[in-house]
């Protein structure tokens, strides 16, 4: 089978919330006969060290593309009705050294750090044993929810708190349709991953500041991608 028959144009690495480094992704892609991979981490571009590794693998059997999954607000005409929603836009064939794009990503990452610290404080107030430093140790790049979940996994105390929350959801699901929907999702996943539903089911989900002033609207984000020599998808 020809490896070039397959492409993966949306790939995350340890730079954001993926499990493998850029080189590991390339090697796995080659193993599974994927001819082209686009690295599209959340709001972050490869740094000089990673780019040097990629350049050293320019002749790798799997070809690579520099990209980014960029967060933006909705178009201006829809934003007032959005309820805080935002968009994720893929930018492909990007110049990783583009100053405007890197500045935008840096602003978003700084906002994400603030948001993650608020999220962690929220969990600590509820009794969970967790710290931003613990999440940072797990992450090799930007701290994201998967790193938060992995940090929670390290403490047995957290498992017991999740058990109590699940029990409440089970009882509530007997007479509450929204709770029943959450409980049905919980049945399909590993217990520690219940944290995602736990966060979404609580008031904090509305406090994540999705209308952060750092966000460009859709047109602005697309223009930024094009200004970095890329195409938006």
MIMAR-646566 format. One record per atom (N, C-alpha, C): residue in one letter; x, y, z. Coordinates in Angstrom, 3 decimals. Atoms other than C-alpha are relative to their C-alpha. Layout:
% residues N
R aa     east    north       up
R  A        X        Y        Z
...
//
This chain:
% residues 233
R aa     east    north       up
R  X    0.847   -1.198    0.000
R  X    0.000    0.000    0.000
R  X    0.881    1.246    0.000
R  X   -0.773   -1.237    0.097
R  X    1.340    3.417   -0.928
R  X   -0.307    0.903    1.185
R  X    0.221   -0.812   -1.204
R  X    1.861    5.519    2.219
R  X   -0.595    1.356   -0.332
R  X    0.466   -1.327    0.357
R  X    1.021    8.684    0.303
R  X   -1.501    0.049   -0.274
R  X    1.446    0.016    0.185
R  X   -2.604    7.598    0.011
R  X   -0.723    0.682    1.165
R  X    0.651   -0.514   -1.197
R  X   -3.291    8.951    3.504
R  X    0.682    1.278    0.493
R  X   -0.508   -1.237   -0.586
R  X   -2.913   12.370    5.144
R  X   -0.684    0.236    1.340
R  X    0.592   -0.421   -1.271
R  X   -3.490   13.701    8.647
R  X    0.303    1.486    0.164
R  X   -0.227   -1.446    0.017
R  X   -3.950   17.467    8.507
R  X   -0.482    0.694    1.266
R  X    0.390   -0.575   -1.297
R  X   -5.063   17.978   12.118
R  X    0.608   -0.885    1.084
R  X   -0.747    0.830   -0.946
R  X   -2.505   16.649   14.601
R  X    0.514    0.848    1.154
R  X   -0.513   -0.684   -1.183
R  X   -1.677   17.687   18.162
R  X    1.186   -0.774    0.568
R  X   -1.181    0.602   -0.619
R  X    1.620   17.028   19.944
R  X    0.038    0.377    1.481
R  X   -0.182   -0.366   -1.407
R  X    2.927   17.399   23.484
R  X    0.152    1.507    0.183
R  X   -0.082   -1.460   -0.087
R  X    3.288   21.093   22.661
R  X   -1.316    0.586    0.502
R  X    1.283   -0.433   -0.568
R  X   -0.431   21.401   23.489
R  X   -0.610   -1.178    0.758
R  X    0.653    1.069   -0.764
R  X   -2.687   18.475   24.450
R  X    0.141   -1.375   -0.637
R  X   -0.262    1.310    0.586
R  X   -1.255   15.604   22.385
R  X    0.870   -0.858    0.900
R  X   -0.758    0.947   -0.814
R  X    0.525   12.537   23.731
R  X    1.402   -0.265   -0.519
R  X   -1.283    0.323    0.609
R  X    3.516   12.377   21.365
R  X    0.702    1.268   -0.494
R  X   -0.781   -1.114    0.526
R  X    6.326   14.690   20.297
R  X   -0.149    0.043   -1.521
R  X    0.070   -0.130    1.455
R  X    6.633   15.922   16.713
R  X    0.676   -1.177   -0.699
R  X   -0.722    1.100    0.633
R  X    9.219   13.275   15.855
R  X   -0.721   -1.331    0.217
R  X    0.754    1.223   -0.258
R  X    7.197   10.529   17.510
R  X   -1.225   -0.096   -0.907
R  X    1.155   -0.013    0.906
R  X    4.167   11.592   15.466
R  X    0.429   -0.407   -1.408
R  X   -0.497    0.345    1.333
R  X    6.217   11.379   12.263
R  X    0.281   -1.498   -0.115
R  X   -0.340    1.424    0.042
R  X    7.467    7.909   13.134
R  X   -1.245   -0.875    0.058
R  X    1.259    0.748   -0.044
R  X    3.975    6.694   14.042
R  X   -0.742    0.100   -1.332
R  X    0.662   -0.181    1.286
R  X    2.615    8.176   10.831
R  X    0.629   -0.902   -1.057
R  X   -0.676    0.881    0.950
R  X    5.232    6.302    8.834
R  X   -0.414   -1.448    0.235
R  X    0.383    1.371   -0.346
R  X    4.369    3.092   10.682
R  X   -1.380   -0.342   -0.537
R  X    1.375    0.257    0.433
R  X    0.689    3.457    9.806
R  X   -0.275    0.518   -1.417
R  X    0.085   -0.305    1.434
R  X    1.415    4.500    6.222
R  X   -0.766    1.298   -0.288
R  X    0.550   -1.333    0.229
R  X    0.392    8.155    6.515
R  X    1.092    0.840   -0.653
R  X   -1.026   -0.665    0.780
R  X    2.231   10.166    3.910
R  X    0.287    1.431    0.386
R  X   -0.167   -1.420   -0.346
R  X    1.675   13.732    5.195
R  X   -0.695    0.300    1.325
R  X    0.548   -0.408   -1.296
R  X    1.106   15.185    8.660
R  X    0.117    1.512    0.141
R  X   -0.043   -1.422   -0.341
R  X    0.189   18.758    9.581
R  X   -0.023    0.122    1.521
R  X   -0.053   -0.229   -1.442
R  X    1.194   19.801   13.102
R  X   -0.838    1.238    0.317
R  X    0.954   -1.094   -0.236
R  X   -1.713   21.944   14.338
R  X   -0.368    0.081    1.474
R  X    0.267   -0.112   -1.435
R  X   -1.368   22.428   18.082
R  X   -0.857    1.220    0.297
R  X    0.884   -1.094   -0.416
R  X   -3.762   24.712   19.971
R  X    0.786    1.277    0.272
R  X   -0.493   -1.354   -0.277
R  X   -2.664   28.355   19.671
R  X    1.485    0.062    0.327
R  X   -1.446   -0.024   -0.242
R  X    1.042   27.586   19.578
R  X    0.714   -0.569   -1.213
R  X   -0.821    0.450    1.120
R  X    3.728   27.143   16.929
R  X    1.281   -0.647    0.526
R  X   -1.251    0.631   -0.444
R  X    6.848   24.967   17.142
R  X    1.094    1.044    0.238
R  X   -1.096   -0.927   -0.272
R  X    9.822   26.736   18.703
R  X    1.227   -0.397   -0.823
R  X   -1.195    0.219    0.807
R  X   13.324   26.856   17.234
R  X    0.578   -1.399    0.191
R  X   -0.532    1.338   -0.272
R  X   14.370   23.605   18.918
R  X   -0.776   -1.054   -0.780
R  X    0.834    0.966    0.713
R  X   11.427   21.685   17.462
R  X    0.172    0.157   -1.505
R  X   -0.185   -0.235    1.431
R  X   11.852   23.313   14.065
R  X    1.326   -0.563   -0.494
R  X   -1.299    0.558    0.370
R  X   15.487   22.262   14.048
R  X   -0.101   -1.525   -0.157
R  X    0.201    1.453    0.088
R  X   14.447   18.652   14.716
R  X   -0.772   -0.360   -1.268
R  X    0.786    0.255    1.204
R  X   11.871   18.829   11.937
R  X    0.845    0.172   -1.260
R  X   -0.853   -0.226    1.168
R  X   14.393   20.273    9.481
R  X    0.989   -1.148   -0.190
R  X   -0.902    1.148    0.082
R  X   16.729   17.413   10.329
R  X   -0.722   -1.231   -0.552
R  X    0.806    1.105    0.523
R  X   13.867   15.133    9.255
R  X   -0.787    0.422   -1.238
R  X    0.647   -0.470    1.221
R  X   13.019   16.934    6.050
R  X   -0.178   -1.143   -1.010
R  X    0.075    1.137    0.920
R  X   13.659   13.660    4.171
R  X   -0.737   -1.189    0.602
R  X    0.784    1.072   -0.631
R  X   11.444   11.636    6.505
R  X   -1.021   -0.538   -1.004
R  X    0.967    0.597    0.930
R  X    9.178    9.199    4.665
R  X   -1.363    0.672    0.097
R  X    1.229   -0.775   -0.184
R  X    6.219   11.100    6.149
R  X    0.336    1.481   -0.102
R  X   -0.224   -1.434    0.164
R  X    6.152   14.697    4.961
R  X   -0.759    0.771    1.070
R  X    0.643   -0.770   -1.071
R  X    5.248   17.428    7.443
R  X   -0.294    1.425   -0.446
R  X    0.468   -1.367    0.265
R  X    3.450   20.776    7.387
R  X   -0.114    0.722    1.339
R  X    0.176   -0.804   -1.210
R  X    3.595   23.548    9.983
R  X   -1.369    0.671   -0.043
R  X    1.318   -0.616   -0.090
R  X    0.153   24.639   11.103
R  X   -0.321    0.381    1.433
R  X    0.446   -0.409   -1.324
R  X   -1.858   25.766   14.095
R  X   -1.522   -0.062    0.049
R  X    1.447   -0.072   -0.209
R  X   -5.367   25.331   15.484
R  X   -0.270    1.275    0.798
R  X    0.096   -1.342   -0.564
R  X   -6.149   28.960   16.141
R  X   -1.403    0.256    0.560
R  X    1.277   -0.347   -0.617
R  X   -8.890   30.101   18.521
R  X   -0.398    1.414   -0.406
R  X    0.507   -1.332    0.322
R  X  -11.068   33.032   17.458
R  X   -1.405    0.162    0.542
R  X    1.408   -0.268   -0.298
R  X  -14.315   34.705   18.365
R  X   -0.811   -0.211   -1.272
R  X    0.861    0.086    1.168
R  X  -17.293   34.426   16.052
R  X    0.100    1.285   -0.823
R  X    0.064   -1.256    0.758
R  X  -17.781   36.965   13.257
R  X   -0.718    1.075    0.808
R  X    0.537   -1.099   -0.808
R  X  -18.654   40.373   14.689
R  X   -1.526    0.044   -0.014
R  X    1.455   -0.101    0.103
R  X  -22.233   40.218   13.418
R  X   -0.719   -1.091    0.794
R  X    0.607    1.092   -0.759
R  X  -22.837   36.978   15.385
R  X    0.428   -0.016    1.461
R  X   -0.617    0.126   -1.315
R  X  -20.720   37.543   18.467
R  X   -0.932    0.368    1.141
R  X    0.893   -0.415   -1.075
R  X  -23.401   39.339   20.499
R  X   -1.029   -1.080    0.342
R  X    0.980    1.065   -0.214
R  X  -25.648   36.308   20.099
R  X    0.665   -1.336    0.325
R  X   -0.740    1.258   -0.079
R  X  -22.926   33.729   20.667
R  X   -0.076   -0.675    1.358
R  X   -0.004    0.602   -1.332
R  X  -23.296   33.232   24.402
R  X    1.384   -0.422    0.447
R  X   -1.368    0.322   -0.411
R  X  -19.503   33.113   24.703
R  X    0.665   -1.073   -0.833
R  X   -0.606    1.037    0.822
R  X  -18.874   30.526   21.996
R  X    1.175    0.565   -0.788
R  X   -1.111   -0.415    0.844
R  X  -15.686   30.598   19.967
R  X    0.260   -1.059   -1.054
R  X   -0.307    0.898    1.108
R  X  -14.205   28.925   16.892
R  X    1.436   -0.489    0.079
R  X   -1.354    0.509    0.186
R  X  -11.170   26.759   16.220
R  X    0.239   -0.080   -1.505
R  X   -0.282   -0.083    1.427
R  X   -9.644   27.488   12.802
R  X    1.366   -0.610   -0.276
R  X   -1.275    0.581    0.375
R  X   -6.940   25.373   11.192
R  X    0.724    0.925   -0.975
R  X   -0.868   -0.713    0.923
R  X   -4.112   27.316    9.619
R  X    1.091   -0.952   -0.449
R  X   -0.992    0.925    0.548
R  X   -1.844   25.280    7.328
R  X    1.034    0.752   -0.826
R  X   -1.109   -0.580    0.760
R  X    1.498   26.023    5.625
R  X    0.401    1.364    0.565
R  X   -0.296   -1.268   -0.667
R  X    2.295   28.724    8.184
R  X    1.502    0.247    0.123
R  X   -1.365   -0.419   -0.322
R  X    5.513   30.641    8.638
R  X    0.110    0.027    1.519
R  X   -0.070    0.071   -1.462
R  X    6.435   29.662   12.222
R  X    0.712    1.180    0.643
R  X   -0.719   -1.158   -0.524
R  X    8.510   32.833   12.584
R  X   -0.799    1.301   -0.151
R  X    0.801   -1.199    0.219
R  X    5.696   35.235   11.666
R  X   -0.280    0.706    1.331
R  X    0.084   -0.716   -1.275
R  X    5.728   37.926   14.383
R  X   -1.441    0.218    0.456
R  X    1.387   -0.276   -0.380
R  X    2.026   38.814   14.304
R  X   -0.705   -1.261    0.496
R  X    0.628    1.255   -0.403
R  X    0.919   35.187   14.498
R  X    0.532   -0.478    1.342
R  X   -0.593    0.418   -1.270
R  X    3.346   34.390   17.299
R  X   -0.473    0.870    1.156
R  X    0.482   -0.899   -1.048
R  X    2.230   37.460   19.260
R  X   -1.428   -0.352    0.389
R  X    1.384    0.378   -0.282
R  X   -1.422   36.451   18.939
R  X   -0.046   -1.296    0.806
R  X   -0.041    1.266   -0.730
R  X   -0.625   32.917   20.069
R  X    0.482    0.204    1.434
R  X   -0.521   -0.267   -1.339
R  X    1.394   34.240   23.001
R  X   -1.072    0.626    0.893
R  X    1.074   -0.627   -0.777
R  X   -1.524   36.430   24.130
R  X   -1.058   -1.029    0.405
R  X    0.994    1.028   -0.307
R  X   -3.901   33.466   23.920
R  X    0.522   -0.964    1.056
R  X   -0.578    0.925   -0.977
R  X   -1.536   31.223   25.857
R  X    0.052    0.628    1.386
R  X   -0.005   -0.689   -1.294
R  X   -1.183   33.824   28.597
R  X   -1.406    0.028    0.589
R  X    1.387    0.022   -0.462
R  X   -4.982   34.050   28.791
R  X   -0.380   -1.394    0.485
R  X    0.309    1.380   -0.380
R  X   -5.137   30.256   28.961
R  X    0.592   -0.340    1.358
R  X   -0.618    0.233   -1.311
R  X   -2.733   30.201   31.910
R  X   -0.879    0.578    1.099
R  X    0.893   -0.631   -0.980
R  X   -4.985   32.636   33.786
R  X   -1.254   -0.844    0.186
R  X    1.223    0.798   -0.046
R  X   -8.033   30.520   32.903
R  X    0.229   -1.320    0.719
R  X   -0.301    1.274   -0.646
R  X   -6.365   27.280   33.968
R  X    0.217    0.172    1.499
R  X   -0.215   -0.242   -1.426
R  X   -5.303   28.788   37.298
R  X   -1.330    0.223    0.715
R  X    1.336   -0.174   -0.577
R  X   -8.908   29.877   37.918
R  X   -0.700   -1.344    0.138
R  X    0.618    1.310   -0.020
R  X  -10.077   26.386   37.055
R  X    0.562   -0.858    1.138
R  X   -0.652    0.769   -1.060
R  X   -7.549   24.825   39.427
R  X   -0.428    0.505    1.370
R  X    0.460   -0.554   -1.278
R  X   -8.519   27.193   42.252
R  X   -1.435   -0.429    0.304
R  X    1.384    0.451   -0.139
R  X  -12.149   26.258   41.644
R  X   -0.034   -1.438    0.509
R  X   -0.048    1.400   -0.417
R  X  -11.290   22.559   41.998
R  X    0.557   -0.137    1.413
R  X   -0.572    0.041   -1.344
R  X   -9.186   23.194   45.090
R  X   -1.040    0.393    1.044
R  X    1.066   -0.416   -0.923
R  X  -12.122   25.001   46.710
R  X   -0.999   -1.123    0.253
R  X    0.919    1.133   -0.139
R  X  -14.152   21.841   46.143
R  X    0.657   -1.198    0.678
R  X   -0.668    1.060   -0.748
R  X  -11.552   19.743   47.950
R  X    1.006   -0.817   -0.779
R  X   -0.948    0.775    0.789
R  X   -9.459   18.397   45.080
R  X    1.438    0.380    0.338
R  X   -1.431   -0.228   -0.210
R  X   -5.704   18.012   45.571
R  X    0.649    0.203   -1.355
R  X   -0.564   -0.317    1.310
R  X   -4.163   19.773   42.590
R  X    0.689    1.356    0.059
R  X   -0.687   -1.286    0.075
R  X   -1.823   22.619   41.702
R  X    0.400    0.258   -1.448
R  X   -0.432   -0.353    1.351
R  X   -0.791   24.493   38.594
R  X    1.386   -0.579   -0.268
R  X   -1.353    0.527    0.164
R  X    2.787   23.349   39.191
R  X   -0.033   -1.472   -0.393
R  X    0.127    1.421    0.339
R  X    1.674   19.699   39.036
R  X   -0.404   -0.172   -1.461
R  X    0.419    0.046    1.411
R  X   -0.052   20.340   35.704
R  X    1.154    0.372   -0.915
R  X   -1.128   -0.469    0.801
R  X    3.011   22.170   34.401
R  X    1.036   -1.108   -0.180
R  X   -0.979    1.080    0.090
R  X    5.242   19.174   35.168
R  X   -0.423   -1.054   -1.020
R  X    0.514    1.002    0.940
R  X    3.007   16.909   33.102
R  X    0.070    0.516   -1.430
R  X    0.008   -0.601    1.336
R  X    2.798   19.317   30.172
R  X    1.413    0.299   -0.464
R  X   -1.275   -0.398    0.594
R  X    5.738   19.799   27.812
R  X   -0.133    1.317   -0.751
R  X    0.250   -1.263    0.679
R  X    4.144   22.953   26.434
R  X   -1.082    0.761    0.739
R  X    1.116   -0.714   -0.615
R  X    0.886   24.786   27.064
R  X   -0.795   -0.943    0.902
R  X    0.809    0.801   -0.924
R  X   -1.169   23.547   30.037
R  X   -1.448   -0.005   -0.480
R  X    1.369    0.151    0.478
R  X   -4.569   22.198   28.961
R  X   -0.758   -0.954    0.917
R  X    0.826    0.860   -0.852
R  X   -7.439   20.218   30.463
R  X    0.533   -1.422    0.154
R  X   -0.534    1.358   -0.188
R  X   -5.855   16.800   29.730
R  X    1.113   -0.073    1.043
R  X   -1.062   -0.017   -1.006
R  X   -2.875   17.804   31.876
R  X   -0.604    0.147    1.395
R  X    0.710   -0.146   -1.266
R  X   -5.262   18.853   34.635
R  X   -0.537   -1.353    0.464
R  X    0.554    1.319   -0.338
R  X   -6.940   15.437   34.512
R  X    1.112   -0.956    0.433
R  X   -1.114    0.873   -0.371
R  X   -3.576   13.652   34.611
R  X    0.528    0.351    1.387
R  X   -0.456   -0.419   -1.326
R  X   -2.559   15.708   37.655
R  X   -0.956   -0.485    1.080
R  X    0.985    0.499   -0.958
R  X   -5.794   14.766   39.419
R  X    0.169   -1.490    0.237
R  X   -0.144    1.449   -0.082
R  X   -5.084   11.116   38.697
R  X    1.065   -0.413    1.033
R  X   -1.119    0.326   -0.881
R  X   -1.969   11.270   40.887
R  X   -0.398   -0.130    1.471
R  X    0.408   -0.006   -1.408
R  X   -3.937   11.682   44.145
R  X   -1.257   -0.847    0.212
R  X    1.145    0.869   -0.280
R  X   -6.246    8.990   45.538
R  X   -1.189    0.786    0.548
R  X    1.056   -0.839   -0.560
R  X   -8.201   11.680   47.371
R  X   -0.939    0.501   -1.087
R  X    0.807   -0.532    1.088
R  X   -9.390   13.045   44.044
R  X   -0.981   -1.034   -0.535
R  X    0.868    1.075    0.467
R  X  -10.821    9.694   43.016
R  X   -1.234   -0.121    0.887
R  X    1.121    0.102   -0.939
R  X  -12.995    9.633   46.128
R  X   -0.985    1.158   -0.187
R  X    0.874   -1.155    0.226
R  X  -14.321   13.146   45.453
R  X   -0.829   -0.209   -1.268
R  X    0.719    0.276    1.237
R  X  -15.232   12.125   41.905
R  X   -1.099   -1.033    0.231
R  X    1.006    1.021   -0.321
R  X  -17.042    9.052   43.275
R  X   -1.237    0.636    0.624
R  X    1.125   -0.669   -0.662
R  X  -19.185   11.280   45.486
R  X   -0.810    0.818   -0.998
R  X    0.695   -0.798    1.003
R  X  -19.983   13.585   42.563
R  X   -0.830   -0.882   -0.925
R  X    0.724    0.925    0.871
R  X  -20.973   10.646   40.370
R  X   -1.255   -0.518    0.689
R  X    1.170    0.468   -0.770
R  X  -23.269    9.380   43.118
R  X   -1.109    1.046   -0.038
R  X    0.998   -1.076    0.046
R  X  -25.012   12.761   43.170
R  X   -0.658    0.068   -1.377
R  X    0.541   -0.036    1.362
R  X  -25.409   12.699   39.393
R  X   -0.969   -1.163   -0.216
R  X    0.878    1.172    0.152
R  X  -26.899    9.191   39.553
R  X   -1.360    0.258    0.640
R  X    1.258   -0.278   -0.703
R  X  -29.502   10.265   42.097
R  X   -0.807    1.068   -0.737
R  X    0.676   -1.106    0.686
R  X  -30.273   13.478   40.237
R  X   -0.570   -0.442   -1.346
R  X    0.424    0.445    1.327
R  X  -30.593   11.629   36.922
R  X   -1.349   -0.707    0.019
R  X    1.281    0.697   -0.118
R  X  -33.665    9.805   38.232
R  X   -1.177    0.919   -0.277
R  X    1.097   -0.939    0.212
R  X  -35.733   12.982   37.913
R  X    0.418    1.251   -0.776
R  X   -0.509   -1.169    0.723
R  X  -33.546   15.420   35.917
R  X    0.587   -0.465   -1.324
R  X   -0.419    0.452    1.328
R  X  -33.128   14.957   32.161
R  X    1.429    0.420   -0.327
R  X   -1.356   -0.463    0.292
R  X  -29.945   17.044   31.956
R  X    1.030   -0.830    0.758
R  X   -0.891    0.856   -0.788
R  X  -28.339   14.999   34.743
R  X    0.075   -1.401   -0.603
R  X    0.031    1.321    0.641
R  X  -29.418   11.803   32.984
R  X    0.913   -0.012   -1.228
R  X   -0.850   -0.104    1.185
R  X  -27.638   12.990   29.835
R  X    1.475   -0.060    0.398
R  X   -1.374    0.024   -0.505
R  X  -24.446   13.603   31.837
R  X    0.373   -1.406    0.447
R  X   -0.274    1.335   -0.514
R  X  -24.708   10.217   33.519
R  X    0.207   -0.998   -1.134
R  X   -0.163    0.892    1.154
R  X  -25.116    8.441   30.180
R  X    1.386    0.148   -0.620
R  X   -1.355   -0.225    0.519
R  X  -21.855   10.054   29.031
R  X    1.044   -0.637    0.920
R  X   -0.958    0.540   -0.971
R  X  -20.090    8.993   32.224
R  X    0.175   -1.503   -0.147
R  X   -0.042    1.456    0.134
R  X  -20.935    5.345   31.582
R  X    0.938   -0.448   -1.115
R  X   -0.783    0.357    1.184
R  X  -18.916    5.451   28.363
R  X    1.476    0.348    0.124
R  X   -1.385   -0.431   -0.107
R  X  -15.628    6.721   29.758
R  X    0.636   -0.419    1.312
R  X   -0.753    0.301   -1.202
R  X  -12.918    6.069   32.315
R  X   -0.369    0.997    1.095
R  X    0.493   -0.826   -1.098
R  X  -13.797    7.416   35.739
R  X    0.713    1.341    0.121
R  X   -0.730   -1.248   -0.182
R  X  -11.032   10.019   35.906
R  X   -0.420    1.028   -1.030
R  X    0.426   -0.934    1.043
R  X  -12.302   11.534   32.657
R  X   -1.342    0.640    0.308
R  X    1.237   -0.639   -0.450
R  X  -15.520   12.371   34.496
R  X    0.240    1.460    0.360
R  X   -0.330   -1.375   -0.365
R  X  -13.683   15.547   35.477
R  X   -0.464    0.970   -1.086
R  X    0.443   -0.873    1.087
R  X  -14.491   16.978   32.037
R  X   -1.484    0.319    0.153
R  X    1.436   -0.208   -0.188
R  X  -18.203   16.467   32.632
R  X   -0.274    0.755    1.293
R  X    0.147   -0.684   -1.280
R  X  -17.782   17.651   36.193
R  X    0.142    1.509   -0.181
R  X   -0.216   -1.427    0.252
R  X  -16.413   20.986   35.022
R  X   -1.124    0.590   -0.834
R  X    1.050   -0.507    0.882
R  X  -19.017   21.350   32.280
R  X   -1.344    0.099    0.703
R  X    1.296    0.041   -0.677
R  X  -21.867   20.569   34.645
R  X   -0.119    1.045    1.102
R  X    0.006   -0.975   -1.080
R  X  -20.889   23.246   37.149
R  X    0.109    1.428   -0.536
R  X    0.066   -1.401    0.399
R  X  -21.094   27.009   37.087
R  X    1.305    0.487   -0.610
R  X   -1.276   -0.480    0.504
R  X  -17.397   27.316   36.289
R  X    0.032    0.042   -1.521
R  X   -0.009    0.054    1.466
R  X  -18.092   26.380   32.669
R  X   -0.396    1.339   -0.607
R  X    0.409   -1.309    0.502
R  X  -19.683   29.806   32.301
R  X    0.988    1.094    0.390
R  X   -0.949   -0.986   -0.488
R  X  -16.698   31.521   33.908
R  X    1.330   -0.049   -0.743
R  X   -1.282    0.202    0.670
R  X  -14.002   30.519   31.422
R  X    0.401    1.175   -0.882
R  X   -0.352   -1.215    0.720
R  X  -14.105   33.941   29.768
R  X    0.313   -0.262   -1.466
R  X   -0.192    0.321    1.408
R  X  -14.561   32.701   26.222
R  X   -0.036    1.249   -0.877
R  X    0.002   -1.254    0.760
R  X  -14.996   36.317   25.163
R  X    1.216    0.844    0.362
R  X   -1.216   -0.699   -0.389
R  X  -11.491   37.148   26.214
R  X    0.373    1.052   -1.040
R  X   -0.308   -1.098    0.907
R  X  -10.381   40.457   24.740
R  X    1.157   -0.323   -0.933
R  X   -1.124    0.369    0.853
R  X   -7.323   38.709   23.279
R  X   -0.460   -0.642   -1.296
R  X    0.488    0.701    1.177
R  X   -9.522   36.923   20.738
R  X   -0.304    0.939   -1.164
R  X    0.433   -0.647    1.232
R  X   -9.723   38.184   17.186
R  X   -1.320   -0.625   -0.436
R  X    1.184    0.632    0.566
R  X  -12.994   37.642   15.378
R  X    0.444   -0.882   -1.165
R  X   -0.320    0.952    1.058
R  X  -13.193   35.076   12.560
R  X    0.783    0.640   -1.138
R  X   -0.672   -0.660    1.115
R  X  -12.202   37.528    9.822
R  X    1.435    0.389    0.362
R  X   -1.335   -0.396   -0.447
R  X   -9.258   38.787   11.860
R  X    0.946   -1.181    0.087
R  X   -0.836    1.197   -0.128
R  X   -7.994   35.262   12.568
R  X    0.392   -0.536   -1.371
R  X   -0.296    0.462    1.364
R  X   -8.260   34.256    8.914
R  X    1.036    0.912   -0.651
R  X   -0.958   -0.959    0.556
R  X   -6.409   37.420    7.909
R  X    1.396   -0.232    0.580
R  X   -1.280    0.262   -0.662
R  X   -3.687   36.592   10.444
R  X    0.671   -1.243   -0.608
R  X   -0.521    1.235    0.597
R  X   -3.291   33.079    9.004
R  X    0.548    0.285   -1.399
R  X   -0.445   -0.321    1.362
R  X   -3.062   34.435    5.467
R  X    1.234    0.882    0.009
R  X   -1.173   -0.864   -0.120
R  X   -0.579   37.070    6.598
R  X    1.246   -0.776    0.339
R  X   -1.142    0.860   -0.320
R  X    1.624   34.225    7.842
R  X    0.266   -0.988   -1.134
R  X   -0.252    0.829    1.183
R  X    1.552   32.684    4.368
R  X   -0.812   -1.268   -0.063
R  X    0.732    1.247   -0.081
R  X   -1.008   30.043    5.283
R  X   -1.376    0.052   -0.656
R  X    1.385    0.100    0.433
R  X   -4.446   28.863    4.261
R  X   -0.839   -0.379    1.204
R  X    0.898    0.248   -1.137
R  X   -7.396   28.782    6.670
R  X   -1.027   -1.053   -0.373
R  X    0.971    1.057    0.246
R  X   -9.684   25.805    7.009
R  X   -0.958   -0.109    1.179
//
